[in-house]
Structures are given as structure tokens and as C-alpha cells.
Amino acid sequence: MPPSTQPWPRSHPGTDPPGDGRPAAWCGISGLKPTYGLVSRRGILPLSFSLDHGGPMCWTSEDCALMMDVLAQHDPLDPGSADVAKPDFAGSLQKGVKGLRIGVVRHFFESDAEIDPEIKSGIEAALVTFRELGCGVVDVTLSPLSAYGDAATLISRSEAFAFHEETLKATPELYGELARQRIMMGAFVRACDYVNALRERGRLIAEIATVFETVDVLICPTMPGVAPKLGDLGNMMSRSRPSFTRVFNLTGSPALSVCSGFSAAGLPLAMQIVGRPFQDDLVLRVGSAFEKATAFRDLRPAQWAQQALAAE
């Protein structure tokens, strides 16, 4: 259980490398993958240097905003760090969400990939809440989920192998089985494949920027299902499983995972709220408004853990 789900601390920093879920998704907490370059990655062991992000994992989006007021700053020692003006993350939460335009990337989870029905139900209920808060809700269309996933996979595997090759060959036992398998795949990616994936990345970034001309934030799942048992984790994280998170590692967009309810077994459900680059404050404002309009933050881990165990 991450420290941020326990009752005494409010927040903790975490990493969000490509292919992993916003770590908060399976824990019932709020987790922000900031805009690429907004938070320094200095001191973090790289996996994929152009896709790696670091950000806060907290009990609420408001806590994430407070963390971002501290974390977001230019770092000249991080080559990917962006020198941009920093908004008042916590202060912006007071502006409300009435009149905002929410775009639902419905084809991601209705035709491009299969998700647990409870995840979908949680999103549909959240959309009702946003309408009640005065938001407009429309469906939007992007390239198929697989287009984002394929480009992100080629880039991440190549960059991961480039960094870890020597250590992996010398001491493979230092890596877990799943990590070894994923990183070794980079040895078989050709340079031309990597270059073409970078070109595709540019096209997809331009595509999502066009969509953001008509909406303020996007909504889609964070993960396709609830947290699996530890023994089933390998299958859950396999390449055949859809990834809704790699999309925004690839584009560098700010993406916030928030708890959208609980399954019948008491496990947390989650959805992503995604914004334009460097509009992390807006993403956090939308997440905070949703949390304050629902009662999901009132249920603490000890309670839902007991429910999950009782259901088995």
C-alpha cells in the first residue's frame, strides 16, 4: 500500500514511466503526471528519457495542487526541464468548473479496447456529475488507442535498452522478470523504427492539440480494470492489455488519475482527466471539483480493504 493511502501523510512524489498506469489508479488516490518538463526528473533513474515523468500522488487533487506549488520549477540540470511561468496551482482550485467543455474519448474504451464494465460505469456516473456542475460534455475522436500505444512502446523500449544495456548484461538478476523482458525488447528495435515512431509521435501531438481547440479537458479510463491479485499482475501488465496512460506519456499532456468509485468487491475505480500542455492547474481544478461533489474521499483504505476481503 503506498504511503499516501495511509491516514497520516497527505502526499508523496512518484514516478510515471511509459507503460505503467498512473500509480494512483489502483490505490484509490489522486495522482498527477504533470506536463513533460514541468517537474524536474533529476535524481530519478531513467527508463525512457523522453517519456519519463515525475509527479505527486496524494489523497486528493487539492493535495496534488499543493505539492505542485513546490515541485514545479525549472531545473537547468534536467535537459527536459521547461522554463515556463508557474501558475498558482492551489489557488486556481477556487475558480470552479462551470462552463468548461469536457471531451470524452469514448472510442478508446468502447471500440478500441475492452475494459471492465465497472470502470465504464464509473466514468458514465462521473459525466453525470460534471453535467450537474455545469460542464458541457461531448464525445471526441482521436487516432485509435493502438496508434498511441505502438509509438510509445517503440520509443520506450529503445530508450530503456539504450540506458540499461550494460547493467542488464552484467547483472540481469538485479531486474525483475517483467522488467527484463520489456527492456530486452529494445534490442530488436531498428533505428528506422525508432525514427518513424518519433515522427508518428509528432503527428499524434498535433492531432490532440487540434482536439483541444474545441474542449478544455479530456476524460478516459486510467486502467482497463481494477487492481489484480499479485499473482495475476504479469498478465494484467502484458503487451496485450490496453494502456490508456501511455497515450499521455507520449504526448506529454498533463494527466490526473482520480478515484471514480468502487467496484462491487470494494476495489477502487479510476478515470483520467487530461489537459493541454502546461494547463496542469486546470486539470487539478476539474479533479478537485469532482472529488468535492462526490463522497469517494470519505472512504478510507481500511474500510474498502475490509469490503474487498469480505467479498472473496
C-alpha positions as CSV (number, residue, x, y, z in Angstrom):
1,M,0.0,0.0,0.0
2,P,1.6,3.3,-1.0
3,P,2.2,5.7,2.0
4,S,-0.3,8.2,0.5
5,T,-3.2,5.8,1.2
6,Q,-2.4,5.7,4.9
7,P,-4.0,8.2,7.3
8,W,-1.0,10.2,8.4
9,P,0.8,11.6,5.3
10,R,-1.0,13.7,2.8
11,S,1.2,13.4,-0.2
12,H,4.3,11.7,-1.8
13,P,6.2,12.1,-5.0
14,G,6.2,9.2,-7.5
15,T,7.4,8.4,-11.0
16,D,5.3,7.6,-14.0
17,P,7.4,5.8,-16.7
18,P,5.7,4.9,-20.0
19,G,3.5,1.8,-20.0
20,D,2.7,2.0,-16.3
21,G,-0.6,3.2,-15.0
22,R,-0.9,6.5,-13.2
23,P,0.3,4.7,-10.0
24,A,-2.7,6.1,-8.1
25,A,-5.3,4.3,-10.2
26,W,-5.3,1.0,-8.3
27,C,-4.9,2.7,-4.9
28,G,-8.0,4.9,-4.8
29,I,-5.9,8.1,-4.6
30,S,-5.2,11.0,-6.8
31,G,-2.0,11.1,-8.9
32,L,-0.8,13.6,-11.4
33,K,1.5,13.0,-14.4
34,P,2.5,16.6,-15.0
35,T,3.2,18.2,-18.3
36,Y,6.5,16.9,-19.6
37,G,9.2,19.2,-18.4
38,L,7.2,20.9,-15.6
39,V,8.7,18.8,-12.8
40,S,12.4,18.0,-12.7
41,R,13.5,14.4,-13.0
42,R,17.0,14.9,-11.7
43,G,17.9,12.1,-9.5
44,I,15.4,9.7,-10.9
45,L,16.8,6.5,-12.6
46,P,15.7,6.8,-16.2
47,L,13.6,4.2,-18.0
48,S,12.7,6.2,-21.2
49,F,14.2,9.7,-21.1
50,S,11.7,11.3,-23.5
51,L,8.7,9.7,-21.8
52,D,9.6,9.6,-18.1
53,H,7.7,11.9,-15.7
54,G,7.7,12.6,-12.0
55,G,4.7,13.9,-10.0
56,P,2.6,13.8,-6.9
57,M,0.5,11.0,-5.5
58,C,-1.9,12.3,-2.8
59,W,-5.2,11.6,-1.1
60,T,-6.9,14.4,-3.0
61,S,-6.4,16.6,-6.1
62,E,-6.1,19.6,-3.8
63,D,-3.1,17.9,-2.1
64,C,-1.6,17.3,-5.5
65,A,-2.0,21.0,-6.2
66,L,-0.2,21.9,-3.0
67,M,2.6,19.6,-4.0
68,M,2.8,21.1,-7.5
69,D,3.3,24.5,-6.0
70,V,6.5,23.2,-4.6
71,L,7.6,20.7,-7.3
72,A,7.0,22.7,-10.4
73,Q,10.1,24.7,-11.2
74,H,12.8,25.0,-13.9
75,D,15.9,22.8,-13.4
76,P,18.8,23.6,-15.7
77,L,20.3,20.3,-14.8
78,D,17.4,18.3,-16.3
79,P,17.7,18.6,-20.1
80,G,14.0,18.1,-20.4
81,S,13.0,20.8,-17.9
82,A,10.8,23.6,-19.3
83,D,11.5,27.2,-18.3
84,V,7.9,28.4,-18.1
85,A,5.9,30.6,-15.7
86,K,4.4,28.6,-12.9
87,P,0.7,29.1,-12.1
88,D,-0.8,29.1,-8.6
89,F,-2.0,25.5,-8.6
90,A,-3.7,25.5,-5.2
91,G,-5.2,29.0,-5.8
92,S,-6.7,28.0,-9.1
93,L,-8.9,25.4,-7.4
94,Q,-11.3,28.1,-6.3
95,K,-12.3,29.1,-9.8
96,G,-14.9,26.3,-10.3
97,V,-15.7,24.3,-13.4
98,K,-19.0,25.7,-14.6
99,G,-18.9,26.3,-18.4
100,L,-15.9,24.0,-19.0
101,R,-16.1,21.8,-22.1
102,I,-15.3,18.1,-21.4
103,G,-14.4,15.8,-24.2
104,V,-14.9,12.1,-23.8
105,V,-12.6,9.8,-25.8
106,R,-15.3,7.2,-25.9
107,H,-13.9,5.1,-28.7
108,F,-10.8,4.4,-26.5
109,F,-12.9,2.2,-24.2
110,E,-15.9,1.3,-26.3
111,S,-14.4,0.1,-29.6
112,D,-10.6,0.3,-29.4
113,A,-10.2,-1.8,-26.2
114,E,-12.2,-3.8,-23.7
115,I,-12.5,-2.6,-20.1
116,D,-14.2,-3.8,-17.0
117,P,-17.9,-2.8,-17.1
118,E,-17.5,-1.3,-13.6
119,I,-14.8,1.1,-14.9
120,K,-17.1,2.3,-17.7
121,S,-20.0,2.7,-15.2
122,G,-17.7,4.8,-13.0
123,I,-16.9,7.1,-15.9
124,E,-20.5,7.4,-17.0
125,A,-21.5,8.4,-13.4
126,A,-18.7,10.9,-13.4
127,L,-20.0,12.5,-16.6
128,V,-23.4,12.9,-14.9
129,T,-21.7,14.7,-12.0
130,F,-19.8,17.0,-14.4
131,R,-23.1,18.0,-16.1
132,E,-24.6,18.7,-12.7
133,L,-21.6,21.0,-12.1
134,G,-22.4,23.0,-15.2
135,C,-19.9,21.4,-17.6
136,G,-20.6,20.6,-21.2
137,V,-19.9,17.0,-22.2
138,V,-19.2,15.9,-25.8
139,D,-17.6,12.9,-27.4
140,V,-14.3,13.5,-29.3
141,T,-12.3,11.4,-31.7
142,L,-8.6,10.7,-31.8
143,S,-6.5,8.2,-33.6
144,P,-7.1,4.6,-32.4
145,L,-5.6,3.8,-29.0
146,S,-3.2,1.3,-30.6
147,A,-1.6,4.1,-32.7
148,Y,-0.5,5.8,-29.5
149,G,0.5,2.6,-27.8
150,D,2.6,1.3,-30.7
151,A,4.6,4.5,-31.0
152,A,5.1,4.8,-27.2
153,T,6.2,1.2,-27.0
154,L,8.8,1.5,-29.7
155,I,10.2,4.7,-28.2
156,S,10.2,3.4,-24.6
157,R,11.8,0.1,-25.4
158,S,14.5,1.7,-27.5
159,E,15.4,4.3,-24.9
160,A,15.2,1.9,-22.0
161,F,17.6,-0.6,-23.6
162,A,20.0,2.3,-24.6
163,F,20.3,3.3,-20.9
164,H,20.2,-0.2,-19.2
165,E,22.0,-2.4,-21.8
166,E,25.4,-2.6,-19.9
167,T,23.8,-3.2,-16.5
168,L,21.3,-5.6,-17.8
169,K,24.0,-7.7,-19.5
170,A,26.3,-7.6,-16.5
171,T,23.8,-8.2,-13.7
172,P,20.4,-9.3,-15.1
173,E,19.4,-10.6,-11.7
174,L,19.0,-7.0,-10.5
175,Y,15.9,-6.7,-12.7
176,G,12.6,-8.3,-12.2
177,E,11.4,-10.8,-14.8
178,L,8.8,-8.4,-16.3
179,A,11.3,-5.5,-16.4
180,R,14.0,-7.7,-18.1
181,Q,11.5,-8.8,-20.7
182,R,10.4,-5.3,-21.5
183,I,13.8,-3.8,-21.7
184,M,15.3,-6.6,-23.8
185,M,12.7,-6.0,-26.4
186,G,14.5,-2.7,-27.2
187,A,17.5,-4.7,-28.6
188,F,15.3,-5.7,-31.5
189,V,14.1,-2.2,-32.5
190,R,15.8,-0.8,-35.6
191,A,16.9,2.8,-35.8
192,C,14.5,3.4,-38.6
193,D,11.6,2.1,-36.5
194,Y,12.6,4.5,-33.7
195,V,12.8,7.4,-36.1
196,N,9.4,6.6,-37.6
197,A,7.9,6.3,-34.1
198,L,9.2,9.8,-33.3
199,R,7.5,11.1,-36.5
200,E,4.3,9.4,-35.5
201,R,4.6,10.9,-32.1
202,G,4.7,14.4,-33.7
203,R,1.6,13.7,-35.7
204,L,-0.3,12.5,-32.7
205,I,0.7,15.5,-30.6
206,A,-0.6,17.8,-33.4
207,E,-3.8,15.8,-33.5
208,I,-4.6,16.1,-29.8
209,A,-3.7,19.8,-29.9
210,T,-6.4,20.2,-32.6
211,V,-9.0,18.4,-30.4
212,F,-8.1,20.8,-27.6
213,E,-9.3,23.7,-29.7
214,T,-12.8,22.5,-29.1
215,V,-12.7,21.2,-25.5
216,D,-10.9,22.1,-22.2
217,V,-10.1,18.7,-20.8
218,L,-10.4,15.0,-21.9
219,I,-11.8,12.1,-20.0
220,C,-10.9,8.4,-20.4
221,P,-10.1,5.4,-18.2
222,T,-6.8,5.2,-16.3
223,M,-6.6,1.4,-16.3
224,P,-8.8,-1.2,-18.0
225,G,-9.7,-2.9,-14.8
226,V,-9.3,-2.8,-11.0
227,A,-6.1,-3.9,-9.2
228,P,-5.4,-7.6,-9.8
229,K,-4.0,-10.0,-7.3
230,L,-0.2,-10.0,-7.2
231,G,0.0,-13.4,-9.0
232,D,-2.1,-12.1,-11.9
233,L,0.0,-8.9,-12.3
234,G,2.1,-10.3,-15.2
235,N,-0.9,-11.0,-17.3
236,M,-2.5,-7.7,-16.4
237,M,0.5,-5.7,-17.5
238,S,1.2,-7.7,-20.6
239,R,1.5,-6.0,-24.0
240,S,-1.9,-7.4,-25.0
241,R,-3.6,-5.3,-22.3
242,P,-4.7,-1.9,-23.4
243,S,-2.8,1.1,-21.9
244,F,-4.7,4.4,-21.6
245,T,-1.8,6.0,-19.8
246,R,1.0,5.6,-22.5
247,V,-1.1,8.0,-24.7
248,F,-0.3,10.9,-22.5
249,N,3.3,10.0,-21.7
250,L,3.7,10.1,-25.5
251,T,2.1,13.5,-25.9
252,G,3.5,15.0,-22.7
253,S,0.0,16.1,-21.7
254,P,-0.9,16.6,-18.0
255,A,-3.0,13.6,-16.9
256,L,-4.6,13.2,-13.5
257,S,-6.0,9.9,-12.2
258,V,-8.8,10.3,-9.7
259,C,-11.0,7.8,-7.9
260,S,-14.3,7.5,-9.7
261,G,-15.9,5.0,-7.4
262,F,-15.6,1.4,-6.1
263,S,-16.2,-2.0,-7.6
264,A,-18.7,-4.4,-6.1
265,A,-15.8,-6.0,-4.3
266,G,-14.8,-2.7,-2.8
267,L,-11.7,-2.0,-5.1
268,P,-11.1,1.5,-6.4
269,L,-12.1,2.6,-9.9
270,A,-10.3,5.4,-11.6
271,M,-10.5,7.8,-14.6
272,Q,-8.1,10.2,-16.2
273,I,-8.6,13.9,-16.6
274,V,-6.3,15.3,-19.3
275,G,-5.4,18.8,-20.3
276,R,-3.4,20.9,-22.7
277,P,0.3,21.2,-22.0
278,F,1.1,23.4,-19.0
279,Q,-2.6,23.6,-18.0
280,D,-2.0,21.2,-15.1
281,D,-3.7,23.7,-12.8
282,L,-7.0,23.3,-14.9
283,V,-6.7,19.5,-14.7
284,L,-6.3,19.7,-10.9
285,R,-9.2,22.1,-10.7
286,V,-11.5,19.7,-12.5
287,G,-10.3,16.8,-10.4
288,S,-10.8,18.7,-7.2
289,A,-14.3,19.8,-8.2
290,F,-15.3,16.2,-8.9
291,E,-13.9,15.0,-5.6
292,K,-15.8,17.6,-3.7
293,A,-19.0,16.8,-5.5
294,T,-18.8,13.1,-4.6
295,A,-18.2,11.1,-1.4
296,F,-15.3,8.9,-2.6
297,R,-12.7,10.8,-0.5
298,D,-14.7,10.0,2.7
299,L,-14.0,6.3,2.5
300,R,-10.5,5.4,3.9
301,P,-8.4,2.4,2.8
302,A,-9.1,0.3,5.9
303,Q,-12.8,0.4,5.2
304,W,-12.6,-0.6,1.5
305,A,-9.9,-3.2,2.2
306,Q,-12.3,-4.9,4.6
307,Q,-15.0,-4.8,2.0
308,A,-12.7,-6.4,-0.6
309,L,-11.7,-9.2,1.8
310,A,-15.2,-9.8,2.8
311,A,-16.3,-10.2,-0.9
312,E,-13.7,-13.0,-1.5
